[in-house]
Amino acid sequence: MATHLSLALFTDLYELTMAASYFQHRMFAPATFSLFVRTLPPQRGFLVAAGLADVVHFLEAFAFSADDLAFLRRTGRFQTDFLDYLAELRFTGEVYALPEGCLCFPPTPLLEITAPIIEAQLIETFVLNAVHLQTLIASKAARCLAAAQGRMLVDFSLRRTHGIDAGLKVARASYLAGFDGTSNVLAGKLYGVPFYGTMAHSFIQSFDDEEAAFRAYADTFPAETALLIDTYNTVTGAERAARVGQSLQQRGYRLRGVRLDSGDLFALSQQTRRILDAAGLTDTRIYVSGGLTEHEIARLVAGGAPIDVFGVGTDMGVSGDAPALDMAYKLVEYAGRPRLKLSSQKVSLLGKKQVFRLTDEKGCYQGDYLGLRSDSPDEVARAADISPERVTPLLTKVMEHGRLLHPLPSLDESRQYFLAEFARFPQAYKALRAPLRYPVHLTPTLERFQHEAEAQLRARYGPATPQEHP
């Protein structure tokens, strides 16, 4: 019989060794860790927060199984009293987080976790892993959405994503950020993401005649026929697909779509559209796939290519142009005292924080203020010289005493939230190349406390050692 897999050991070894030392020295005071991205990748103007649902589910179920503890005991690294402590350990802390689908910008936190320091330390690896991947992919997918300008987008990346879990999370994160669906059937089952597909070249090649292959598929799926037409010659493939489409019409169905997967997609989509329209198949959609990036999508859309659906694969599924974010999980408060890091080019911001979003008179994004959690919208409004009604705190408490306070929004609700927020985000910040930098300011309170704390630490430890690389 299958057993539930404990994820407590999904952690780096140093998390456990630090926890053992905390335990030995009786360090159990509350600690606050902040998860944030230091800088945006080149040519990126924004991020889309994602992964919170996985974090919450992990924290609610966090526990070391008997098998986990037996494994740790066999390593010989840990004392019995520490392992006995781990046997009873559960997450008892609180989580403040941006909602999934929220646009965010360095160095503002995507979430902050406060818990006894051993708890907050041991969960670091999973939290970073879950939020990093989904935020990375949601941000990439949103760029595709900006490029597509209303055309349909489908995730075709599954076979080249980095493993099973990544394939599922890519489908989820891309749907969150505006994609219309995925080819991933398991994502449809687990997350309710709509799933779509056509056929592979192997299906066409297995028949002696291309049109015979088309007709066989149409016989099997008359209400969902979508044909891949570039196996041999795209133009003749389009003509044969048109004949099959006319036969479907006579039977009371319609040809749903044809797909182009290679060649000059701009010219071939135009030729295909003319062939379909001449055959009376004006409602048959043209799908394209094959190495698409947001830049290629933008080029095709700008040129007026008659493409209805973009199947985006590898480049989106692995975020090809920016495969990692400079994301960190840093201690910002322990035992009631602010903590910060002073390493060269990696200075962290102290204390429990809040993100305040400013909007203009039309409700569009105007900038963010990053402050302490004790800051108020009124104080931010005065600093920005705007009315308090145009200041919105974004970090909200989602967990307390280790339990979810309210049900999280469904994936569809988070998707609608993102789409509404993306519409309020000025176009200059969405640009695929050289986007305008979105303004993020520190509140006067945080700026003052940060300056004072840095000065005190530098007086105690000396200036930070210069580093060639951050």
Backbone torsions as a table, in degrees:
resi	resn	phi	psi	omega
1	MET	NA	133.9	179.8
2	ALA	-69.7	143.3	177.3
3	THR	-115.4	156.8	179.2
4	HIS	-66.5	131.4	-180.0
5	LEU	-80.9	120.4	174.2
6	SER	-74.2	136.9	178.9
7	LEU	-105.8	9.4	-177.8
8	ALA	-62.0	-31.0	178.8
9	LEU	-86.6	4.2	172.4
10	PHE	-77.1	75.1	-173.3
11	THR	-155.9	159.2	173.9
12	ASP	-78.7	148.1	-177.3
13	LEU	-56.0	-39.0	-174.8
14	TYR	-66.1	-20.7	174.2
15	GLU	-64.3	-41.3	-179.7
16	LEU	-72.0	-39.8	-179.7
17	THR	-69.2	-37.8	174.9
18	MET	-63.5	-42.3	179.5
19	ALA	-61.0	-39.8	179.1
20	ALA	-63.9	-38.0	178.6
21	SER	-71.5	-40.3	173.4
22	TYR	-54.9	-45.7	-177.5
23	PHE	-62.7	-45.8	-178.7
24	GLN	-60.6	-35.5	-177.6
25	HIS	-98.0	14.4	174.1
26	ARG	53.9	47.3	176.2
27	MET	-98.4	98.3	-176.9
28	PHE	-123.4	8.1	-176.6
29	ALA	-68.0	158.4	178.7
30	PRO	-64.9	141.4	176.0
31	ALA	-128.6	145.2	174.4
32	THR	-114.2	126.9	175.2
33	PHE	-113.6	140.6	-179.9
34	SER	-113.9	131.1	177.5
35	LEU	-105.2	123.4	-174.4
36	PHE	-153.3	168.3	174.4
37	VAL	-108.9	130.5	-176.2
38	ARG	-71.1	-49.4	-177.3
39	THR	-142.4	153.9	175.8
40	LEU	-79.0	149.3	172.4
41	PRO	-63.4	160.2	178.2
42	PRO	-55.1	140.5	177.4
43	GLN	67.2	11.9	176.2
44	ARG	-103.3	140.6	-179.4
45	GLY	-113.4	-5.3	-175.1
46	PHE	-165.1	166.9	171.6
47	LEU	-127.3	159.9	175.5
48	VAL	-120.7	115.3	-177.4
49	ALA	-65.4	131.9	179.2
50	ALA	-155.5	159.7	177.6
51	GLY	103.3	-3.4	-176.7
52	LEU	-61.7	-39.1	-177.8
53	ALA	-59.2	-42.1	178.7
54	ASP	-65.5	-38.8	178.7
55	VAL	-61.2	-47.6	-178.5
56	VAL	-61.8	-45.6	-179.4
57	HIS	-62.9	-39.3	177.8
58	PHE	-63.8	-46.2	-177.4
59	LEU	-65.6	-38.6	179.9
60	GLU	-66.0	-30.1	-176.7
61	ALA	-100.5	3.2	-171.1
62	PHE	-61.0	122.8	177.1
63	ALA	-170.7	146.0	173.9
64	PHE	-88.0	126.9	178.6
65	SER	-79.1	165.9	177.0
66	ALA	-59.7	-36.1	178.8
67	ASP	-67.8	-39.0	175.6
68	ASP	-58.1	-48.1	-176.0
69	LEU	-68.2	-35.0	176.5
70	ALA	-64.5	-39.9	177.3
71	PHE	-62.8	-46.0	179.7
72	LEU	-63.2	-36.4	179.2
73	ARG	-64.4	-37.2	-178.2
74	ARG	-69.5	-21.7	179.0
75	THR	-69.4	-24.2	-179.0
76	GLY	75.6	8.5	-176.4
77	ARG	-87.9	-22.7	-166.1
78	PHE	-122.2	143.1	179.7
79	GLN	-73.8	154.9	-177.6
80	THR	-62.6	-40.5	-177.5
81	ASP	-65.2	-33.6	176.6
82	PHE	-68.5	-41.9	178.4
83	LEU	-66.3	-35.3	175.3
84	ASP	-63.9	-37.7	176.4
85	TYR	-63.1	-44.3	179.4
86	LEU	-62.5	-32.2	-178.6
87	ALA	-60.5	-29.7	-178.3
88	GLU	-100.7	-2.4	-172.0
89	LEU	-72.8	133.1	172.9
90	ARG	-136.6	159.7	176.9
91	PHE	-77.8	124.9	-177.0
92	THR	-121.7	10.6	-171.1
93	GLY	-92.7	-165.0	180.0
94	GLU	-122.5	154.5	-179.8
95	VAL	-131.9	126.7	167.6
96	TYR	-106.6	136.7	-174.7
97	ALA	-151.2	154.1	166.2
98	LEU	-71.9	146.4	174.8
99	PRO	-66.9	148.4	174.6
100	GLU	-61.0	137.7	-176.7
101	GLY	93.9	-3.7	-179.6
102	CYS	-78.4	133.2	173.2
103	LEU	-73.3	138.2	-177.1
104	CYS	-146.5	164.9	-168.7
105	PHE	-146.3	138.8	176.8
106	PRO	-58.1	146.6	1.6
107	PRO	-101.5	29.9	-175.1
108	THR	-71.2	144.1	-179.1
109	PRO	-73.0	141.7	170.6
110	LEU	-82.1	-30.3	173.7
111	LEU	-158.8	159.4	172.8
112	GLU	-134.1	136.4	-176.8
113	ILE	-120.0	129.3	175.5
114	THR	-119.7	125.3	-178.7
115	ALA	-164.8	164.5	169.8
116	PRO	-47.5	139.2	-164.7
117	ILE	-57.8	-33.3	179.4
118	ILE	-64.8	-43.9	178.2
119	GLU	-61.3	-49.5	-176.3
120	ALA	-65.1	-30.4	180.0
121	GLN	-75.2	-44.3	-173.7
122	LEU	-66.7	-24.2	-176.6
123	ILE	-89.6	-3.2	-173.3
124	GLU	-54.1	-49.5	-172.7
125	THR	-62.0	-46.8	-179.4
126	PHE	-64.1	-45.3	-177.4
127	VAL	-59.3	-46.8	177.9
128	LEU	-61.1	-45.7	-177.5
129	ASN	-60.8	-45.9	-176.3
130	ALA	-69.0	-45.7	-176.4
131	VAL	-74.8	-37.7	-178.3
132	HIS	-60.2	-54.0	-175.3
133	LEU	-60.5	-49.9	-173.6
134	GLN	-71.8	-34.2	175.3
135	THR	-66.9	-41.7	177.3
136	LEU	-57.2	-49.2	-175.5
137	ILE	-73.6	-40.9	178.3
138	ALA	-60.6	-37.8	179.3
139	SER	-66.7	-41.4	176.7
140	LYS	-65.3	-43.2	-179.8
141	ALA	-62.9	-37.2	179.3
142	ALA	-64.5	-32.6	174.8
143	ARG	-65.3	-39.7	175.0
144	CYS	-62.6	-40.0	178.4
145	LEU	-61.2	-44.0	178.4
146	ALA	-61.8	-38.5	-179.0
147	ALA	-70.3	-36.1	-173.4
148	ALA	-73.0	-23.8	176.1
149	GLN	50.6	49.4	174.1
150	GLY	98.9	-12.5	175.1
151	ARG	-71.0	156.1	-177.8
152	MET	-73.0	142.2	179.5
153	LEU	-125.3	133.6	178.3
154	VAL	-129.9	135.4	177.6
155	ASP	-75.6	114.3	177.6
156	PHE	-112.2	24.5	-167.2
157	SER	-91.6	-5.9	-163.5
158	LEU	-53.1	-44.3	-172.8
159	ARG	-72.1	-11.3	179.9
160	ARG	-121.4	10.0	172.7
161	THR	-76.3	167.0	-169.8
162	HIS	-88.6	64.3	176.0
163	GLY	107.7	172.3	-174.4
164	ILE	-63.7	-49.8	-177.2
165	ASP	-63.1	-41.7	178.5
166	ALA	-61.7	-40.8	179.0
167	GLY	-60.0	-39.6	177.8
168	LEU	-69.5	-44.0	-177.2
169	LYS	-69.4	-31.7	175.0
170	VAL	-63.6	-43.8	178.0
171	ALA	-60.7	-43.1	-179.4
172	ARG	-67.0	-48.8	-174.8
173	ALA	-67.9	-37.8	179.4
174	SER	-68.9	-36.2	175.9
175	TYR	-65.9	-42.7	176.1
176	LEU	-53.8	-39.9	-174.7
177	ALA	-94.7	25.9	166.9
178	GLY	106.6	-8.1	174.5
179	PHE	-63.3	152.6	-177.1
180	ASP	-87.6	-16.1	-179.8
181	GLY	174.1	-166.8	-174.1
182	THR	-147.0	162.2	170.2
183	SER	-84.2	-8.8	-170.9
184	ASN	-81.4	105.7	-175.9
185	VAL	-67.4	-38.3	-179.8
186	LEU	-64.2	-34.0	175.7
187	ALA	-64.7	-32.1	174.2
188	GLY	-64.4	-40.4	179.4
189	LYS	-70.2	-47.1	-172.9
190	LEU	-76.8	-39.0	-171.6
191	TYR	-115.0	-8.9	-177.2
192	GLY	76.9	18.5	178.2
193	VAL	-74.3	129.8	176.3
194	PRO	-57.7	140.7	-179.0
195	PHE	-124.2	144.4	-172.9
196	TYR	-137.0	160.9	175.2
197	GLY	-172.0	163.2	176.4
198	THR	-119.7	-99.7	178.8
199	MET	-160.7	169.2	177.9
200	ALA	-104.5	163.3	177.3
201	HIS	-60.4	-29.3	-178.9
202	SER	-61.0	-33.4	178.6
203	PHE	-63.9	-45.2	179.7
204	ILE	-63.9	-44.8	-176.2
205	GLN	-67.2	-23.3	-178.0
206	SER	-73.2	-14.3	176.8
207	PHE	-99.5	153.3	178.2
208	ASP	-75.5	-16.8	-177.0
209	ASP	-137.6	134.2	-176.8
210	GLU	-62.4	-45.0	-177.8
211	GLU	-67.1	-33.3	175.9
212	ALA	-62.3	-38.1	177.2
213	ALA	-63.8	-43.2	178.8
214	PHE	-60.2	-45.8	-176.8
215	ARG	-67.4	-35.6	178.4
216	ALA	-63.7	-43.6	179.6
217	TYR	-65.4	-40.9	179.5
218	ALA	-65.0	-32.4	176.3
219	ASP	-66.0	-37.6	-177.7
220	THR	-76.8	-39.6	-176.9
221	PHE	-130.3	66.1	-175.4
222	PRO	-63.0	-28.6	-177.8
223	ALA	-88.9	-7.0	-175.8
224	GLU	-135.5	32.4	-175.1
225	THR	-75.1	122.1	171.9
226	ALA	-135.3	124.8	-168.2
227	LEU	-113.3	137.1	175.7
228	LEU	-88.1	118.9	-166.5
229	ILE	-112.1	8.5	-175.4
230	ASP	-111.4	21.7	-178.2
231	THR	-64.0	-40.6	-177.5
232	TYR	-118.0	-60.6	179.6
233	ASN	-145.0	119.4	-171.2
234	THR	-62.9	-40.8	-177.1
235	VAL	-66.5	-47.0	178.1
236	THR	-68.4	-32.7	175.4
237	GLY	-62.0	-40.2	177.5
238	ALA	-64.7	-39.7	179.1
239	GLU	-64.5	-42.5	178.4
240	ARG	-67.4	-39.6	176.7
241	ALA	-63.0	-36.4	178.9
242	ALA	-63.7	-39.8	178.0
243	ARG	-64.6	-40.1	176.6
244	VAL	-64.9	-39.1	177.9
245	GLY	-62.6	-39.1	177.7
246	GLN	-66.1	-37.0	176.6
247	SER	-65.0	-39.0	177.2
248	LEU	-63.4	-39.3	178.4
249	GLN	-60.4	-39.9	179.8
250	GLN	-65.1	-23.2	179.0
251	ARG	-95.2	3.1	178.5
252	GLY	90.8	12.2	178.1
253	TYR	-113.8	-176.7	173.6
254	ARG	-142.2	152.1	175.8
255	LEU	-75.0	114.1	-174.7
256	ARG	-66.2	-43.0	-176.4
257	GLY	-171.1	166.5	170.2
258	VAL	-128.4	150.4	-176.5
259	ARG	-122.6	135.5	172.7
260	LEU	-107.4	131.9	-175.5
261	ASP	-124.4	5.7	-177.7
262	SER	-162.8	170.5	176.1
263	GLY	83.4	-167.3	178.9
264	ASP	-77.1	93.9	-173.5
265	LEU	-61.8	-31.3	-180.0
266	PHE	-66.1	-55.1	-177.8
267	ALA	-66.9	-42.6	-177.3
268	LEU	-67.1	-35.8	177.1
269	SER	-66.2	-35.9	177.3
270	GLN	-65.7	-45.8	178.9
271	GLN	-63.3	-42.1	-179.7
272	THR	-64.0	-41.1	179.1
273	ARG	-61.0	-41.6	179.6
274	ARG	-63.9	-41.2	-179.8
275	ILE	-65.1	-44.8	-179.5
276	LEU	-65.1	-44.1	-178.8
277	ASP	-64.5	-39.5	179.7
278	ALA	-64.0	-27.4	178.8
279	ALA	-87.7	4.8	-179.6
280	GLY	81.5	14.5	-177.3
281	LEU	-102.0	54.5	-174.4
282	THR	-69.7	-18.8	180.0
283	ASP	-98.7	4.6	175.0
284	THR	-77.1	125.8	-175.6
285	ARG	-86.2	151.6	176.2
286	ILE	-105.1	119.7	175.1
287	TYR	-98.6	144.2	170.6
288	VAL	-130.3	150.3	177.9
289	SER	-153.1	-176.4	176.8
290	GLY	102.8	81.7	173.9
291	GLY	68.5	28.2	-177.5
292	LEU	-72.3	142.8	169.4
293	THR	-122.6	170.4	177.1
294	GLU	-62.7	-31.1	179.9
295	HIS	-69.7	-39.9	177.0
296	GLU	-68.2	-39.6	175.9
297	ILE	-59.0	-46.9	-179.7
298	ALA	-61.1	-39.9	179.6
299	ARG	-63.8	-44.5	180.0
300	LEU	-65.5	-41.8	179.8
301	VAL	-66.3	-45.6	-179.2
302	ALA	-61.2	-32.9	179.7
303	GLY	-80.2	-6.3	179.3
304	GLY	81.4	23.0	177.9
305	ALA	-59.6	134.0	-177.0
306	PRO	-79.3	61.4	-177.6
307	ILE	-106.5	131.4	-177.3
308	ASP	-98.4	-31.6	-173.3
309	VAL	-138.8	131.7	174.5
310	PHE	-107.2	121.7	172.6
311	GLY	-95.1	107.2	-171.9
312	VAL	-102.2	125.5	-172.6
313	GLY	-110.7	-113.5	-167.5
314	THR	-55.0	-47.1	-173.4
315	ASP	-60.5	-35.7	176.2
316	MET	-78.2	-41.1	-174.3
317	GLY	-67.5	-23.1	176.5
318	VAL	-118.2	7.8	-175.4
319	SER	47.5	64.3	-168.0
320	GLY	-54.4	-37.4	-177.2
321	ASP	-81.7	-19.3	-179.0
322	ALA	-148.7	80.4	-171.5
323	PRO	-76.6	1.0	177.8
324	ALA	-154.3	152.2	173.4
325	LEU	-107.5	149.5	176.3
326	ASP	-82.7	71.1	-174.9
327	MET	-97.5	140.5	-177.1
328	ALA	-137.7	157.9	178.6
329	TYR	-129.7	102.3	-168.6
330	LYS	-121.5	143.3	175.6
331	LEU	-68.5	125.9	-179.8
332	VAL	-121.1	-9.8	176.2
333	GLU	-159.6	138.1	174.2
334	TYR	-144.9	134.8	178.1
335	ALA	53.7	38.7	176.3
336	GLY	79.8	2.5	-179.2
337	ARG	-115.8	138.5	178.9
338	PRO	-66.2	145.5	178.3
339	ARG	-130.3	145.6	176.2
340	LEU	-151.4	161.5	-179.5
341	LYS	-106.7	139.7	-176.4
342	LEU	-115.0	10.0	-179.4
343	SER	-54.5	146.5	-177.7
344	SER	-54.2	127.4	178.0
345	GLN	63.9	10.3	178.0
346	LYS	-132.1	33.5	178.2
347	VAL	-64.6	131.4	178.4
348	SER	-98.3	161.8	-179.5
349	LEU	-99.0	128.8	-171.6
350	LEU	-76.9	162.7	166.4
351	GLY	78.4	165.6	174.0
352	LYS	-72.1	132.7	-168.2
353	LYS	-122.1	168.3	174.3
354	GLN	-138.3	146.8	176.7
355	VAL	-109.1	128.0	-179.5
356	PHE	-114.9	124.3	179.4
357	ARG	-100.3	131.2	178.6
358	LEU	-102.9	139.7	176.6
359	THR	-124.5	156.9	177.0
360	ASP	-86.5	-172.3	-175.7
361	GLU	-63.1	-22.8	-179.2
362	LYS	-94.6	1.6	179.6
363	GLY	87.8	6.7	179.0
364	CYS	-84.8	152.5	180.0
365	TYR	-58.0	135.9	179.4
366	GLN	-119.1	-24.7	-179.5
367	GLY	156.5	169.3	178.7
368	ASP	-121.8	152.5	168.4
369	TYR	-118.3	134.0	174.7
370	LEU	-105.8	121.4	-176.7
371	GLY	-136.9	-173.6	173.7
372	LEU	-79.7	157.2	-178.8
373	ARG	-64.7	-21.0	178.2
374	SER	-79.9	-13.3	176.0
375	ASP	-65.8	152.0	-180.0
376	SER	-115.8	156.7	175.2
377	PRO	-56.5	-34.5	178.8
378	ASP	-63.2	-41.8	179.2
379	GLU	-64.8	-39.6	178.8
380	VAL	-66.9	-41.3	179.1
381	ALA	-60.2	-40.4	178.3
382	ARG	-65.9	-41.2	179.7
383	ALA	-64.7	-34.6	-178.2
384	ALA	-92.3	-7.4	-179.5
385	ASP	59.7	48.3	174.8
386	ILE	-135.0	173.5	179.9
387	SER	-77.4	147.2	-178.6
388	PRO	-59.3	-26.1	-179.3
389	GLU	-64.4	-17.6	-178.3
390	ARG	-98.5	14.5	179.0
391	VAL	-119.6	123.7	-177.7
392	THR	-125.1	119.9	172.1
393	PRO	-68.6	138.3	-174.3
394	LEU	-107.0	-33.4	179.3
395	LEU	-77.6	123.6	179.6
396	THR	-123.1	150.8	178.9
397	LYS	-75.3	121.0	180.0
398	VAL	-109.9	-23.2	177.3
399	MET	-133.0	145.0	176.5
400	GLU	-145.6	137.4	-176.6
401	HIS	52.1	34.8	176.1
402	GLY	78.1	9.0	-177.4
403	ARG	-129.1	147.5	178.2
404	LEU	-65.9	130.9	-178.7
405	LEU	-75.9	-40.8	179.9
406	HIS	-142.8	152.5	177.6
407	PRO	-57.3	138.7	176.0
408	LEU	-70.4	154.2	174.9
409	PRO	-58.9	151.2	174.6
410	SER	-68.5	166.1	178.4
411	LEU	-59.9	-41.3	178.5
412	ASP	-64.3	-38.0	177.9
413	GLU	-66.2	-41.0	178.1
414	SER	-66.1	-35.9	177.1
415	ARG	-63.7	-44.1	178.7
416	GLN	-65.1	-37.1	176.5
417	TYR	-61.1	-47.0	179.1
418	PHE	-59.8	-47.6	-177.0
419	LEU	-60.6	-39.2	177.9
420	ALA	-66.3	-41.4	179.9
421	GLU	-69.4	-38.9	-179.5
422	PHE	-63.6	-33.5	178.0
423	ALA	-67.5	-24.1	-180.0
424	ARG	-90.3	-1.6	-175.4
425	PHE	-92.4	118.2	-175.2
426	PRO	-56.5	144.3	-174.3
427	GLN	-59.4	-34.0	-176.7
428	ALA	-59.8	-29.3	179.6
429	TYR	-83.5	-15.5	-179.7
430	LYS	-90.6	-7.3	-174.7
431	ALA	-51.7	138.8	-178.6
432	LEU	-74.3	-24.9	176.6
433	ARG	-128.5	136.8	178.2
434	ALA	48.9	54.3	178.4
435	PRO	-66.4	150.6	174.0
436	LEU	-64.5	139.3	-178.1
437	ARG	-77.6	124.5	-179.7
438	TYR	-72.7	131.1	-175.4
439	PRO	-76.9	128.2	173.0
440	VAL	-127.1	118.7	-178.7
441	HIS	-111.2	157.7	169.3
442	LEU	-90.8	142.0	174.3
443	THR	-67.2	156.1	178.7
444	PRO	-55.3	-37.1	-178.9
445	THR	-65.8	-49.8	-179.9
446	LEU	-64.7	-40.8	180.0
447	GLU	-60.9	-41.7	-179.3
448	ARG	-68.2	-48.1	-179.6
449	PHE	-63.7	-38.7	179.0
450	GLN	-63.5	-45.7	-179.2
451	HIS	-62.0	-43.8	-179.2
452	GLU	-64.7	-42.8	-178.4
453	ALA	-67.6	-41.2	178.0
454	GLU	-61.9	-43.0	-179.5
455	ALA	-62.2	-41.9	179.8
456	GLN	-64.1	-43.3	-178.7
457	LEU	-69.6	-38.6	179.2
458	ARG	-67.2	-34.2	176.8
459	ALA	-66.8	-31.7	-178.1
460	ARG	-82.7	-41.6	-172.5
461	TYR	-110.5	-8.3	-177.0
462	GLY	89.1	171.1	-178.1
463	PRO	-66.2	155.9	178.6
464	ALA	-63.2	144.6	178.2
465	THR	-73.5	125.6	179.6
466	PRO	-60.2	144.8	178.8
467	GLN	-126.9	143.4	179.6
468	GLU	-69.1	-35.6	-179.2
469	HIS	-125.8	145.1	179.0
470	PRO	-70.0	NA	NA
